[in-house]
């Protein structure tokens, strides 16, 4: 039966002896010689790093590349990049999901065992500034393809970051699978493909509901200007007492001036219409289990220190991927009991 440990051993040998990317090989060898002060007493691996995990894995976790003082030092991907680094963050999530025997990944001899999971990188050598060139990614696809051939039970691929996501579609393009439009990478993005059906369709797995927009507040009504008070007419002037005309007649007194009518009060405008409050966002539904023969690709933000320290990546986000989603695809008997 294909997909044995012996077959994977052959693939690992081919990876660790690869010299096809001179820039990467020179850089890794230099880092192994110079070392970081904290690891001065360590013997660096300094070679291309193969994948590791369960030969009967149903889930492949695809990362970017080895860290210069992490996997390039220890020889195991996502291992040794410091306490609380990307390796520890990933293994803690896998451990909570029952897929890893311990919640850390510090040394290649730490006894870590994975169940139903295999971890590899799109590029097998540590690149300068953690940025491989497109040609280096393409060259390394041969190694990924060889590992896939040795992992026949795969049902799901989790791409940690955009480079891993794009590398997967490059690999499919070699097989004539070029979905249009190409699915965009996002955390929780999901793409399914059944080799018997041709190109797959894109769907999105929401890990949290989208927040609805808060309703707009109505414009307050304009306050009417107060009515202008009409000018009060000046009291009528009292006529001067008539001069005594012919004896005995008095002139008439003028009538008092009329009081002006009051100004019309200003109209009060109607109040502004209150803004409508939107309903809370609905929680995204988790993806359905792939049908037999279907391979599911899931996008997941990379657990780099920058992402985890800024809150762009959180433990609940990883639990939604590796706990909720994978538990639907991996039967309980195959999952490690804690």
C-alpha positions as CSV (number, residue, x, y, z in Angstrom):
1,X,0.0,0.0,0.0
2,X,1.4,3.4,-0.9
3,X,1.9,6.0,1.8
4,X,4.2,4.2,4.2
5,X,6.9,5.5,6.6
6,X,9.5,4.0,4.3
7,X,8.2,6.0,1.4
8,X,8.3,9.2,3.4
9,X,11.8,8.4,4.5
10,X,12.9,8.4,0.9
11,X,11.2,11.7,0.3
12,X,12.9,13.2,3.4
13,X,16.3,12.0,2.1
14,X,15.7,13.7,-1.2
15,X,14.7,17.0,0.6
16,X,17.6,17.1,3.0
17,X,20.2,16.6,0.2
18,X,18.6,19.2,-2.2
19,X,21.0,21.9,-3.6
20,X,18.7,23.3,-6.2
21,X,18.4,26.9,-4.8
22,X,22.0,28.3,-4.4
23,X,20.9,31.5,-2.7
24,X,19.0,29.6,0.0
25,X,21.8,27.1,0.5
26,X,24.4,29.8,0.9
27,X,22.2,31.7,3.4
28,X,21.3,28.6,5.5
29,X,25.0,27.5,5.7
30,X,26.1,31.0,6.8
31,X,23.5,31.2,9.5
32,X,24.5,27.7,10.7
33,X,28.1,28.9,11.0
34,X,27.5,32.3,12.6
35,X,24.7,31.3,14.9
36,X,22.7,33.4,17.3
37,X,24.3,34.2,20.6
38,X,21.6,32.4,22.5
39,X,22.3,29.2,20.6
40,X,26.1,29.4,20.4
41,X,26.5,25.9,21.8
42,X,24.0,24.3,19.4
43,X,24.9,22.4,16.3
44,X,22.7,23.9,13.6
45,X,20.9,21.6,11.1
46,X,21.6,24.0,8.3
47,X,20.0,21.9,5.5
48,X,16.6,21.8,3.8
49,X,13.9,20.8,6.3
50,X,11.5,17.9,5.5
51,X,8.0,17.6,6.8
52,X,7.0,15.5,9.8
53,X,4.0,13.9,11.4
54,X,1.7,11.0,11.0
55,X,2.2,8.9,7.8
56,X,-1.5,8.1,7.9
57,X,-2.4,11.8,8.2
58,X,-5.7,13.1,6.8
59,X,-4.7,16.8,7.4
60,X,-1.7,18.5,5.9
61,X,-0.6,21.8,7.5
62,X,1.4,23.8,5.0
63,X,3.6,26.6,6.3
64,X,5.8,29.2,4.6
65,X,9.5,28.2,5.3
66,X,11.9,27.3,8.1
67,X,12.9,30.1,10.5
68,X,16.6,30.9,10.3
69,X,17.2,30.1,14.0
70,X,14.2,27.8,14.4
71,X,13.8,24.9,12.0
72,X,17.1,25.7,10.3
73,X,18.7,25.1,13.7
74,X,16.6,22.1,14.9
75,X,15.9,20.3,11.6
76,X,12.1,20.1,12.3
77,X,9.6,22.5,10.9
78,X,7.9,24.8,13.4
79,X,10.4,23.8,16.1
80,X,12.8,25.9,18.2
81,X,11.8,29.4,17.3
82,X,11.6,30.4,21.0
83,X,9.2,30.1,23.9
84,X,5.8,31.3,22.8
85,X,6.9,31.4,19.1
86,X,5.0,30.2,16.1
87,X,5.8,26.5,16.9
88,X,4.5,26.7,20.4
89,X,1.3,28.6,19.3
90,X,0.6,26.0,16.6
91,X,1.3,23.0,18.8
92,X,-0.8,24.4,21.7
93,X,-3.8,24.6,19.3
94,X,-3.2,21.1,18.0
95,X,-2.8,19.8,21.5
96,X,-6.1,21.3,22.5
97,X,-7.7,19.6,19.5
98,X,-6.2,16.2,20.5
99,X,-3.9,16.2,17.5
100,X,-0.5,16.7,19.2
101,X,0.9,14.9,22.2
102,X,2.4,18.0,23.9
103,X,1.6,21.7,23.6
104,X,5.1,23.0,22.7
105,X,7.7,22.5,20.0
106,X,11.1,23.4,21.3
107,X,13.5,20.6,20.2
108,X,13.5,17.9,17.6
109,X,14.0,15.3,20.4
110,X,11.1,16.5,22.7
111,X,8.9,13.5,22.1
112,X,6.2,15.4,20.1
113,X,3.9,13.1,18.2
114,X,1.2,14.2,15.8
115,X,-2.0,12.2,15.2
116,X,-3.7,12.5,11.7
117,X,-1.6,15.5,11.0
118,X,1.5,16.1,8.8
119,X,3.3,19.4,8.8
120,X,5.4,20.7,5.9
121,X,6.5,24.0,4.4
122,X,6.1,25.5,0.9
123,X,9.9,26.3,0.9
124,X,12.3,23.9,2.7
125,X,15.2,26.3,3.3
126,X,15.2,29.4,5.5
127,X,15.1,32.4,3.1
128,X,16.7,35.8,3.8
129,X,14.2,38.1,5.5
130,X,11.8,35.2,5.5
131,X,11.0,36.0,1.8
132,X,11.5,33.3,-0.8
133,X,11.5,34.3,-4.4
134,X,8.7,33.0,-6.7
135,X,11.2,30.8,-8.5
136,X,12.3,29.2,-5.2
137,X,8.7,28.5,-4.3
138,X,8.2,26.9,-7.7
139,X,11.3,24.8,-7.4
140,X,10.3,23.5,-4.0
141,X,6.9,22.2,-5.3
142,X,8.6,19.0,-6.4
143,X,9.2,18.1,-2.8
144,X,5.6,18.9,-1.8
145,X,4.3,16.8,-4.6
146,X,6.5,13.9,-3.5
147,X,5.2,14.1,0.1
148,X,1.6,14.2,-1.1
149,X,2.2,11.0,-3.1
150,X,3.3,9.4,0.2
151,X,0.2,10.7,2.1
152,X,-2.7,9.0,0.3
153,X,-5.3,9.5,3.0
154,X,-5.2,13.4,3.0
155,X,-8.6,15.0,3.1
156,X,-7.7,18.5,4.2
157,X,-4.9,21.0,3.7
158,X,-4.5,24.0,6.0
159,X,-2.5,26.8,4.4
160,X,-0.8,29.0,6.9
161,X,-0.6,32.3,5.1
162,X,-0.9,33.6,1.5
163,X,2.4,32.1,0.2
164,X,1.4,28.6,1.3
165,X,-2.1,29.2,-0.2
166,X,-0.7,30.3,-3.5
167,X,1.8,27.4,-3.6
168,X,-1.0,24.9,-3.3
169,X,-2.8,26.4,-6.4
170,X,0.6,26.3,-8.2
171,X,0.7,22.6,-7.4
172,X,-2.8,22.1,-8.7
173,X,-2.0,24.0,-11.9
174,X,0.6,21.3,-12.6
175,X,-2.3,18.9,-12.7
176,X,-4.4,21.1,-14.9
177,X,-6.6,22.5,-12.2
178,X,-6.8,26.2,-12.6
179,X,-10.0,27.6,-11.0
180,X,-11.2,30.9,-12.3
181,X,-11.4,33.2,-10.6
182,X,-8.6,32.0,-8.4
183,X,-9.9,31.8,-4.8
184,X,-8.4,34.6,-2.6
185,X,-6.6,33.8,0.6
186,X,-8.3,34.8,3.9
187,X,-8.5,33.4,7.4
188,X,-11.3,30.8,7.2
189,X,-11.5,30.8,3.4
190,X,-12.4,27.4,2.1
191,X,-12.0,25.7,-1.3
192,X,-13.0,22.2,-2.1
193,X,-12.0,20.1,-5.0
194,X,-12.9,16.6,-6.1
195,X,-10.6,15.2,-8.7
196,X,-13.5,13.4,-10.3
197,X,-15.5,16.7,-10.7
198,X,-12.8,19.1,-12.0
199,X,-12.2,22.5,-10.6
200,X,-13.8,23.2,-7.2
201,X,-16.0,26.0,-6.0
202,X,-15.2,28.6,-3.4
203,X,-17.0,29.1,-0.2
204,X,-16.2,30.9,3.0
205,X,-16.1,29.5,6.5
206,X,-16.9,32.3,9.0
207,X,-15.3,31.8,12.4
208,X,-17.2,34.7,13.9
209,X,-20.2,36.6,12.8
210,X,-19.7,39.8,10.9
211,X,-20.5,42.8,13.0
212,X,-23.4,44.8,11.6
213,X,-23.1,48.4,11.0
214,X,-24.5,50.6,13.7
215,X,-27.6,52.5,12.6
216,X,-27.2,56.1,11.6
217,X,-28.5,58.7,14.0
218,X,-31.3,60.8,12.5
219,X,-30.5,64.5,11.9
220,X,-32.0,66.6,14.7
221,X,-34.9,68.7,13.6
222,X,-34.1,72.3,13.0
223,X,-35.4,74.7,15.7
224,X,-37.7,77.2,14.3
225,X,-36.8,80.8,14.7
226,X,-38.9,82.6,17.2
227,X,-41.5,84.8,15.8
228,X,-40.5,88.4,15.4
229,X,-42.3,90.6,17.8
230,X,-44.2,93.3,16.0
231,X,-43.3,96.8,16.8
232,X,-45.5,98.1,19.5
233,X,-47.2,101.2,18.2
234,X,-46.4,104.2,20.2
235,X,-49.3,105.3,22.3
236,X,-51.4,107.8,20.7
237,X,-50.3,111.3,21.3
238,X,-52.6,113.3,23.4
239,X,-53.7,116.2,21.5
240,X,-52.8,119.4,23.0
241,X,-55.7,120.7,24.8
242,X,-57.5,122.8,22.4
243,X,-57.3,126.4,22.8
244,X,-60.3,127.7,24.1
245,X,-62.1,128.7,21.0
246,X,-65.0,130.4,21.1
247,X,-66.1,130.5,24.6
248,X,-67.3,127.3,26.2
249,X,-66.1,124.6,23.6
250,X,-63.1,122.3,24.4
251,X,-61.3,120.6,21.5
252,X,-61.6,116.7,21.5
253,X,-58.8,114.6,22.9
254,X,-57.1,112.3,20.4
255,X,-57.7,108.6,20.9
256,X,-54.9,106.5,22.4
257,X,-52.7,104.8,19.7
258,X,-53.6,101.1,19.0
259,X,-51.3,98.5,20.4
260,X,-49.5,96.5,17.6
261,X,-50.5,92.9,17.3
262,X,-47.9,90.5,18.8
263,X,-45.5,88.8,16.5
264,X,-46.4,85.3,15.4
265,X,-44.5,82.7,17.5
266,X,-41.9,80.7,15.5
267,X,-42.9,77.2,14.5
268,X,-41.0,74.4,16.3
269,X,-39.6,71.9,13.8
270,X,-40.3,68.3,14.2
271,X,-37.5,66.2,15.9
272,X,-35.1,64.4,13.6
273,X,-35.9,60.7,12.9
274,X,-33.9,58.4,15.2
275,X,-31.3,56.3,13.5
276,X,-32.2,52.6,13.1
277,X,-30.1,50.2,15.1
278,X,-28.9,47.3,13.0
279,X,-29.3,43.7,14.2
280,X,-26.2,42.0,15.5
281,X,-24.1,40.1,12.9
282,X,-25.1,36.4,12.6
283,X,-22.4,33.9,13.5
284,X,-20.9,32.2,10.5
285,X,-21.8,28.6,10.0
286,X,-19.0,26.0,10.1
287,X,-18.1,24.3,6.9
288,X,-19.7,21.0,6.1
289,X,-17.7,17.8,6.0
290,X,-16.2,17.0,2.7
291,X,-17.6,14.2,0.8
292,X,-15.4,11.2,0.2
293,X,-12.7,11.9,-2.4
294,X,-13.0,15.6,-1.9
295,X,-9.9,17.6,-0.8
296,X,-10.6,20.7,1.2
297,X,-8.2,23.7,1.4
298,X,-8.6,26.0,4.4
299,X,-6.9,29.4,4.7
300,X,-5.4,30.3,8.1
301,X,-3.3,33.2,9.2
302,X,0.3,32.3,10.0
303,X,1.1,32.1,13.7
304,X,4.0,34.4,13.5
305,X,5.0,36.4,16.5
306,X,3.9,39.6,14.8
307,X,0.4,38.1,14.2
308,X,0.0,36.6,17.7
309,X,1.4,39.5,19.6
310,X,-0.8,42.1,17.8
311,X,-4.0,40.0,18.2
312,X,-4.4,39.4,14.5
313,X,-4.2,35.7,15.4
314,X,-5.7,34.4,18.6
315,X,-6.1,31.0,20.3
316,X,-9.9,31.0,19.7
317,X,-9.3,31.6,16.0
318,X,-7.0,28.5,15.8
319,X,-9.5,26.5,17.9
320,X,-12.2,27.2,15.3
321,X,-9.9,25.8,12.6
322,X,-8.2,22.9,14.3
323,X,-10.9,22.1,16.8
324,X,-14.3,22.8,15.4
325,X,-13.6,22.2,11.7
326,X,-11.1,19.3,11.9
327,X,-13.2,17.5,14.4
328,X,-15.9,17.2,11.7
329,X,-13.4,15.6,9.3
330,X,-11.4,13.4,11.7
331,X,-13.3,10.6,13.5
332,X,-12.9,10.6,17.2
333,X,-11.2,7.1,17.5
334,X,-8.2,8.5,15.4
335,X,-7.8,11.6,17.6
336,X,-5.4,11.4,20.5
337,X,-7.0,11.2,23.9
338,X,-5.7,13.7,26.4
